[in-house]
Each structure stands twice: as C-alpha cells, then as structure tokens.
Amino acid sequence: MVLWIVIGAAVLGLLVLALAARPVLARLPELARALRRLEDRQARAEEIGAQLADLQERAEAVQQRAVVAQERIAVIKAGRGRS
C-alpha cells in the first residue's frame, strides 16, 4: 500500500514537472531565434568597434599632421617677419 502511494506521488510529481516545463519547451524555437539575432548584433557591434578604432587612429594621424603643418606655417611666418 505504501509503495503505491510513493509511486503515485512520484508520478504526480513528474506530471507537474512536465506541465511546468511545457511552456518553456514550446518557446525554445523563439528563444533560439532571439539568440541568433543577438549574436548577429554582437558580431556587428564588434565589427563597428574595430572600424571605430581604425577611424580613431586615422583621426589622430590627421591631427598630428595638422599640428606639424601649423608648426611649419608658424616657422614660415616667422621667417617672413624677419625679412
């Protein structure tokens, strides 16, 4: 008799677990699609980050060239002022 009660409780527990897991299992394809979209967005963000780093390096190089050009202009103006 006790054995049947234990078996019944175990079966009831498994049934409750299956009913609770059913909605989650039904959403798995939707969650998988969302995961793929997030992975695509992450890859795009990493790509943009690399492009941004490259752009920043180029901007710093241009800024350095501008500083050098300004220094040269100052030297040229100073040389003209002496004449």
N, CA, C and O atoms as CSV, one atom per row, in Angstrom:
chain,resi,resn,atom,element,x,y,z
A,1,MET,N,N,0.818,-1.197,0.000
A,1,MET,CA,C,0.000,0.000,0.000
A,1,MET,C,C,0.868,1.269,0.000
A,1,MET,O,O,0.621,2.191,-0.777
A,2,VAL,N,N,1.874,1.310,0.866
A,2,VAL,CA,C,2.766,2.461,0.935
A,2,VAL,C,C,3.519,2.615,-0.379
A,2,VAL,O,O,3.760,3.733,-0.833
A,3,LEU,N,N,3.888,1.500,-0.985
A,3,LEU,CA,C,4.592,1.525,-2.258
A,3,LEU,C,C,3.752,2.221,-3.322
A,3,LEU,O,O,4.281,3.012,-4.103
A,4,TRP,N,N,2.466,1.943,-3.364
A,4,TRP,CA,C,1.591,2.567,-4.347
A,4,TRP,C,C,1.461,4.071,-4.108
A,4,TRP,O,O,1.362,4.847,-5.058
A,5,ILE,N,N,1.462,4.472,-2.856
A,5,ILE,CA,C,1.388,5.903,-2.535
A,5,ILE,C,C,2.660,6.598,-2.995
A,5,ILE,O,O,2.604,7.692,-3.556
A,6,VAL,N,N,3.801,5.970,-2.760
A,6,VAL,CA,C,5.076,6.551,-3.185
A,6,VAL,C,C,5.137,6.634,-4.708
A,6,VAL,O,O,5.547,7.654,-5.261
A,7,ILE,N,N,4.737,5.580,-5.371
A,7,ILE,CA,C,4.730,5.582,-6.837
A,7,ILE,C,C,3.766,6.644,-7.355
A,7,ILE,O,O,4.091,7.364,-8.300
A,8,GLY,N,N,2.606,6.748,-6.759
A,8,GLY,CA,C,1.625,7.757,-7.169
A,8,GLY,C,C,2.161,9.174,-6.974
A,8,GLY,O,O,1.968,10.037,-7.830
A,9,ALA,N,N,2.829,9.412,-5.859
A,9,ALA,CA,C,3.396,10.735,-5.599
A,9,ALA,C,C,4.493,11.052,-6.606
A,9,ALA,O,O,4.599,12.184,-7.077
A,10,ALA,N,N,5.310,10.053,-6.937
A,10,ALA,CA,C,6.382,10.266,-7.912
A,10,ALA,C,C,5.799,10.570,-9.291
A,10,ALA,O,O,6.264,11.479,-9.979
A,11,VAL,N,N,4.800,9.823,-9.683
A,11,VAL,CA,C,4.160,10.051,-10.983
A,11,VAL,C,C,3.499,11.429,-11.006
A,11,VAL,O,O,3.589,12.147,-12.002
A,12,LEU,N,N,2.842,11.794,-9.918
A,12,LEU,CA,C,2.208,13.104,-9.847
A,12,LEU,C,C,3.266,14.210,-9.929
A,12,LEU,O,O,3.063,15.219,-10.604
A,13,GLY,N,N,4.380,14.015,-9.248
A,13,GLY,CA,C,5.471,14.988,-9.315
A,13,GLY,C,C,6.019,15.134,-10.719
A,13,GLY,O,O,6.269,16.248,-11.180
A,14,LEU,N,N,6.208,14.012,-11.402
A,14,LEU,CA,C,6.685,14.058,-12.784
A,14,LEU,C,C,5.675,14.730,-13.701
A,14,LEU,O,O,6.054,15.466,-14.613
A,15,LEU,N,N,4.405,14.483,-13.467
A,15,LEU,CA,C,3.363,15.116,-14.270
A,15,LEU,C,C,3.364,16.631,-14.067
A,15,LEU,O,O,3.244,17.383,-15.034
A,16,VAL,N,N,3.498,17.078,-12.831
A,16,VAL,CA,C,3.555,18.514,-12.545
A,16,VAL,C,C,4.802,19.122,-13.192
A,16,VAL,O,O,4.740,20.209,-13.767
A,17,LEU,N,N,5.927,18.420,-13.098
A,17,LEU,CA,C,7.155,18.904,-13.723
A,17,LEU,C,C,6.994,19.020,-15.235
A,17,LEU,O,O,7.413,20.015,-15.826
A,18,ALA,N,N,6.394,18.017,-15.863
A,18,ALA,CA,C,6.188,18.050,-17.310
A,18,ALA,C,C,5.271,19.203,-17.703
A,18,ALA,O,O,5.515,19.875,-18.706
A,19,LEU,N,N,4.219,19.439,-16.922
A,19,LEU,CA,C,3.297,20.530,-17.228
A,19,LEU,C,C,3.973,21.890,-17.037
A,19,LEU,O,O,3.679,22.837,-17.766
A,20,ALA,N,N,4.863,21.988,-16.075
A,20,ALA,CA,C,5.565,23.245,-15.847
A,20,ALA,C,C,6.607,23.495,-16.935
A,20,ALA,O,O,6.833,24.643,-17.318
A,21,ALA,N,N,7.237,22.445,-17.433
A,21,ALA,CA,C,8.291,22.583,-18.439
A,21,ALA,C,C,7.724,22.793,-19.845
A,21,ALA,O,O,8.426,23.293,-20.723
A,22,ARG,N,N,6.499,22.429,-20.059
A,22,ARG,CA,C,5.895,22.506,-21.395
A,22,ARG,C,C,5.943,23.909,-22.012
A,22,ARG,O,O,6.346,24.028,-23.169
A,23,PRO,N,N,5.554,24.979,-21.302
A,23,PRO,CA,C,5.616,26.321,-21.917
A,23,PRO,C,C,7.046,26.736,-22.272
A,23,PRO,O,O,7.280,27.387,-23.290
A,24,VAL,N,N,7.986,26.354,-21.428
A,24,VAL,CA,C,9.389,26.698,-21.712
A,24,VAL,C,C,9.860,25.964,-22.965
A,24,VAL,O,O,10.503,26.553,-23.834
A,25,LEU,N,N,9.541,24.702,-23.050
A,25,LEU,CA,C,9.942,23.922,-24.223
A,25,LEU,C,C,9.260,24.421,-25.487
A,25,LEU,O,O,9.832,24.342,-26.574
A,26,ALA,N,N,8.053,24.931,-25.353
A,26,ALA,CA,C,7.336,25.460,-26.519
A,26,ALA,C,C,7.986,26.743,-27.026
A,26,ALA,O,O,7.885,27.060,-28.211
A,27,ARG,N,N,8.656,27.489,-26.136
A,27,ARG,CA,C,9.275,28.760,-26.526
A,27,ARG,C,C,10.703,28.583,-27.017
A,27,ARG,O,O,11.320,29.560,-27.439
A,28,LEU,N,N,11.241,27.394,-26.980
A,28,LEU,CA,C,12.640,27.192,-27.371
A,28,LEU,C,C,12.957,27.681,-28.782
A,28,LEU,O,O,13.989,28.331,-28.953
A,29,PRO,N,N,12.145,27.417,-29.803
A,29,PRO,CA,C,12.475,27.943,-31.137
A,29,PRO,C,C,12.528,29.475,-31.165
A,29,PRO,O,O,13.399,30.059,-31.810
A,30,GLU,N,N,11.599,30.114,-30.467
A,30,GLU,CA,C,11.599,31.575,-30.403
A,30,GLU,C,C,12.856,32.078,-29.690
A,30,GLU,O,O,13.467,33.061,-30.110
A,31,LEU,N,N,13.227,31.408,-28.626
A,31,LEU,CA,C,14.430,31.801,-27.894
A,31,LEU,C,C,15.686,31.578,-28.734
A,31,LEU,O,O,16.631,32.364,-28.665
A,32,ALA,N,N,15.695,30.513,-29.522
A,32,ALA,CA,C,16.845,30.246,-30.393
A,32,ALA,C,C,16.983,31.337,-31.456
A,32,ALA,O,O,18.094,31.769,-31.764
A,33,ARG,N,N,15.852,31.781,-32.016
A,33,ARG,CA,C,15.890,32.875,-33.000
A,33,ARG,C,C,16.391,34.160,-32.353
A,33,ARG,O,O,17.189,34.889,-32.943
A,34,ALA,N,N,15.923,34.433,-31.148
A,34,ALA,CA,C,16.372,35.637,-30.439
A,34,ALA,C,C,17.874,35.558,-30.164
A,34,ALA,O,O,18.581,36.559,-30.276
A,35,LEU,N,N,18.354,34.381,-29.810
A,35,LEU,CA,C,19.787,34.200,-29.565
A,35,LEU,C,C,20.591,34.460,-30.830
A,35,LEU,O,O,21.627,35.122,-30.780
A,36,ARG,N,N,20.123,33.943,-31.969
A,36,ARG,CA,C,20.821,34.187,-33.239
A,36,ARG,C,C,20.844,35.679,-33.571
A,36,ARG,O,O,21.866,36.200,-34.017
A,37,ARG,N,N,19.714,36.370,-33.354
A,37,ARG,CA,C,19.685,37.811,-33.613
A,37,ARG,C,C,20.672,38.557,-32.711
A,37,ARG,O,O,21.369,39.466,-33.163
A,38,LEU,N,N,20.725,38.175,-31.454
A,38,LEU,CA,C,21.654,38.835,-30.537
A,38,LEU,C,C,23.103,38.557,-30.916
A,38,LEU,O,O,23.953,39.442,-30.815
A,39,GLU,N,N,23.387,37.338,-31.350
A,39,GLU,CA,C,24.744,37.019,-31.777
A,39,GLU,C,C,25.122,37.820,-33.023
A,39,GLU,O,O,26.256,38.283,-33.147
A,40,ASP,N,N,24.170,37.982,-33.945
A,40,ASP,CA,C,24.422,38.801,-35.140
A,40,ASP,C,C,24.687,40.254,-34.759
A,40,ASP,O,O,25.588,40.897,-35.298
A,41,ARG,N,N,23.882,40.763,-33.817
A,41,ARG,CA,C,24.088,42.148,-33.370
A,41,ARG,C,C,25.440,42.304,-32.677
A,41,ARG,O,O,26.112,43.323,-32.834
A,42,GLN,N,N,25.831,41.287,-31.908
A,42,GLN,CA,C,27.118,41.365,-31.226
A,42,GLN,C,C,28.259,41.369,-32.242
A,42,GLN,O,O,29.216,42.131,-32.106
A,43,ALA,N,N,28.153,40.520,-33.255
A,43,ALA,CA,C,29.189,40.471,-34.286
A,43,ALA,C,C,29.269,41.814,-35.014
A,43,ALA,O,O,30.361,42.305,-35.299
A,44,ARG,N,N,28.116,42.401,-35.311
A,44,ARG,CA,C,28.098,43.704,-35.988
A,44,ARG,C,C,28.704,44.786,-35.085
A,44,ARG,O,O,29.443,45.650,-35.557
A,45,ALA,N,N,28.391,44.734,-33.797
A,45,ALA,CA,C,28.935,45.716,-32.860
A,45,ALA,C,C,30.453,45.585,-32.762
A,45,ALA,O,O,31.161,46.589,-32.685
A,46,GLU,N,N,30.952,44.353,-32.764
A,46,GLU,CA,C,32.398,44.154,-32.729
A,46,GLU,C,C,33.048,44.677,-34.004
A,46,GLU,O,O,34.131,45.263,-33.965
A,47,GLU,N,N,32.382,44.463,-35.128
A,47,GLU,CA,C,32.890,44.967,-36.405
A,47,GLU,C,C,32.929,46.497,-36.397
A,47,GLU,O,O,33.910,47.104,-36.827
A,48,ILE,N,N,31.862,47.105,-35.907
A,48,ILE,CA,C,31.810,48.562,-35.834
A,48,ILE,C,C,32.872,49.076,-34.865
A,48,ILE,O,O,33.486,50.115,-35.108
A,49,GLY,N,N,33.089,48.355,-33.773
A,49,GLY,CA,C,34.116,48.749,-32.820
A,49,GLY,C,C,35.499,48.743,-33.450
A,49,GLY,O,O,36.304,49.641,-33.201
A,50,ALA,N,N,35.776,47.737,-34.263
A,50,ALA,CA,C,37.068,47.677,-34.953
A,50,ALA,C,C,37.189,48.829,-35.955
A,50,ALA,O,O,38.245,49.451,-36.064
A,51,GLN,N,N,36.109,49.108,-36.681
A,51,GLN,CA,C,36.126,50.229,-37.630
A,51,GLN,C,C,36.323,51.550,-36.897
A,51,GLN,O,O,37.033,52.435,-37.373
A,52,LEU,N,N,35.687,51.672,-35.736
A,52,LEU,CA,C,35.821,52.895,-34.950
A,52,LEU,C,C,37.255,53.077,-34.467
A,52,LEU,O,O,37.777,54.192,-34.488
A,53,ALA,N,N,37.898,51.994,-34.032
A,53,ALA,CA,C,39.292,52.085,-33.587
A,53,ALA,C,C,40.189,52.510,-34.750
A,53,ALA,O,O,41.090,53.330,-34.574
A,54,ASP,N,N,39.943,51.957,-35.928
A,54,ASP,CA,C,40.723,52.336,-37.105
A,54,ASP,C,C,40.501,53.808,-37.452
A,54,ASP,O,O,41.446,54.534,-37.760
A,55,LEU,N,N,39.260,54.229,-37.398
A,55,LEU,CA,C,38.935,55.625,-37.690
A,55,LEU,C,C,39.593,56.558,-36.676
A,55,LEU,O,O,40.082,57.627,-37.042
A,56,GLN,N,N,39.605,56.164,-35.420
A,56,GLN,CA,C,40.225,56.997,-34.398
A,56,GLN,C,C,41.731,57.114,-34.639
A,56,GLN,O,O,42.307,58.190,-34.475
A,57,GLU,N,N,42.364,56.008,-35.025
A,57,GLU,CA,C,43.795,56.052,-35.335
A,57,GLU,C,C,44.066,57.007,-36.500
A,57,GLU,O,O,45.007,57.798,-36.464
A,58,ARG,N,N,43.227,56.918,-37.528
A,58,ARG,CA,C,43.415,57.818,-38.676
A,58,ARG,C,C,43.175,59.275,-38.276
A,58,ARG,O,O,43.893,60.163,-38.736
A,59,ALA,N,N,42.186,59.532,-37.434
A,59,ALA,CA,C,41.917,60.897,-36.987
A,59,ALA,C,C,43.093,61.441,-36.178
A,59,ALA,O,O,43.454,62.610,-36.311
A,60,GLU,N,N,43.684,60.597,-35.346
A,60,GLU,CA,C,44.850,61.030,-34.579
A,60,GLU,C,C,46.029,61.329,-35.505
A,60,GLU,O,O,46.777,62.280,-35.274
A,61,ALA,N,N,46.194,60.520,-36.551
A,61,ALA,CA,C,47.272,60.771,-37.513
A,61,ALA,C,C,47.040,62.083,-38.251
A,61,ALA,O,O,47.975,62.856,-38.458
A,62,VAL,N,N,45.802,62.332,-38.646
A,62,VAL,CA,C,45.479,63.589,-39.324
A,62,VAL,C,C,45.712,64.763,-38.378
A,62,VAL,O,O,46.238,65.799,-38.787
A,63,GLN,N,N,45.327,64.603,-37.131
A,63,GLN,CA,C,45.536,65.677,-36.163
A,63,GLN,C,C,47.032,65.950,-35.989
A,63,GLN,O,O,47.443,67.108,-35.907
A,64,GLN,N,N,47.836,64.907,-35.933
A,64,GLN,CA,C,49.279,65.098,-35.800
A,64,GLN,C,C,49.846,65.825,-37.023
A,64,GLN,O,O,50.697,66.705,-36.896
A,65,ARG,N,N,49.359,65.441,-38.209
A,65,ARG,CA,C,49.818,66.135,-39.417
A,65,ARG,C,C,49.407,67.605,-39.396
A,65,ARG,O,O,50.157,68.469,-39.852
A,66,ALA,N,N,48.212,67.890,-38.866
A,66,ALA,CA,C,47.752,69.276,-38.772
A,66,ALA,C,C,48.640,70.069,-37.817
A,66,ALA,O,O,48.956,71.231,-38.073
A,67,VAL,N,N,49.035,69.442,-36.729
A,67,VAL,CA,C,49.933,70.128,-35.788
A,67,VAL,C,C,51.261,70.431,-36.457
A,67,VAL,O,O,51.791,71.533,-36.320
A,68,VAL,N,N,51.803,69.454,-37.185
A,68,VAL,CA,C,53.069,69.661,-37.893
A,68,VAL,C,C,52.914,70.778,-38.929
A,68,VAL,O,O,53.794,71.628,-39.067
A,69,ALA,N,N,51.797,70.773,-39.650
A,69,ALA,CA,C,51.571,71.811,-40.658
A,69,ALA,C,C,51.470,73.184,-40.000
A,69,ALA,O,O,52.004,74.158,-40.530
A,70,GLN,N,N,50.803,73.275,-38.872
A,70,GLN,CA,C,50.701,74.559,-38.174
A,70,GLN,C,C,52.075,75.032,-37.710
A,70,GLN,O,O,52.383,76.221,-37.781
A,71,GLU,N,N,52.890,74.109,-37.242
A,71,GLU,CA,C,54.248,74.476,-36.827
A,71,GLU,C,C,55.056,74.993,-38.013
A,71,GLU,O,O,55.788,75.976,-37.890
A,72,ARG,N,N,54.924,74.336,-39.152
A,72,ARG,CA,C,55.635,74.783,-40.351
A,72,ARG,C,C,55.158,76.164,-40.788
A,72,ARG,O,O,55.959,77.017,-41.171
A,73,ILE,N,N,53.839,76.374,-40.726
A,73,ILE,CA,C,53.289,77.686,-41.086
A,73,ILE,C,C,53.830,78.750,-40.146
A,73,ILE,O,O,54.165,79.851,-40.584
A,74,ALA,N,N,53.919,78.437,-38.866
A,74,ALA,CA,C,54.449,79.394,-37.903
A,74,ALA,C,C,55.910,79.714,-38.208
A,74,ALA,O,O,56.333,80.863,-38.085
A,75,VAL,N,N,56.685,78.695,-38.608
A,75,VAL,CA,C,58.093,78.922,-38.965
A,75,VAL,C,C,58.181,79.797,-40.207
A,75,VAL,O,O,58.999,80.714,-40.276
A,76,ILE,N,N,57.329,79.506,-41.190
A,76,ILE,CA,C,57.342,80.303,-42.433
A,76,ILE,C,C,56.962,81.746,-42.126
A,76,ILE,O,O,57.612,82.670,-42.614
A,77,LYS,N,N,55.910,81.955,-41.318
A,77,LYS,CA,C,55.507,83.325,-40.973
A,77,LYS,C,C,56.589,84.033,-40.185
A,77,LYS,O,O,56.819,85.227,-40.378
A,78,ALA,N,N,57.243,83.323,-39.315
A,78,ALA,CA,C,58.323,83.929,-38.541
A,78,ALA,C,C,59.490,84.308,-39.447
A,78,ALA,O,O,60.124,85.344,-39.244
A,79,GLY,N,N,59.775,83.471,-40.445
A,79,GLY,CA,C,60.844,83.770,-41.396
A,79,GLY,C,C,60.508,84.978,-42.247
A,79,GLY,O,O,61.404,85.763,-42.556
A,80,ARG,N,N,59.284,85.158,-42.632
A,80,ARG,CA,C,58.869,86.316,-43.432
A,80,ARG,C,C,58.918,87.590,-42.592
A,80,ARG,O,O,59.189,88.673,-43.110
A,81,GLY,N,N,58.659,87.456,-41.316
A,81,GLY,CA,C,58.669,88.623,-40.456
A,81,GLY,C,C,60.050,89.181,-40.264
A,81,GLY,O,O,60.196,90.378,-40.019
A,82,ARG,N,N,61.069,88.360,-40.367
A,82,ARG,CA,C,62.458,88.800,-40.186
A,82,ARG,C,C,62.961,89.572,-41.400
A,82,ARG,O,O,63.827,90.436,-41.263
A,83,SER,N,N,62.444,89.283,-42.557
A,83,SER,CA,C,62.976,89.897,-43.787
A,83,SER,C,C,62.742,91.356,-43.876
A,83,SER,O,O,63.139,91.985,-44.856
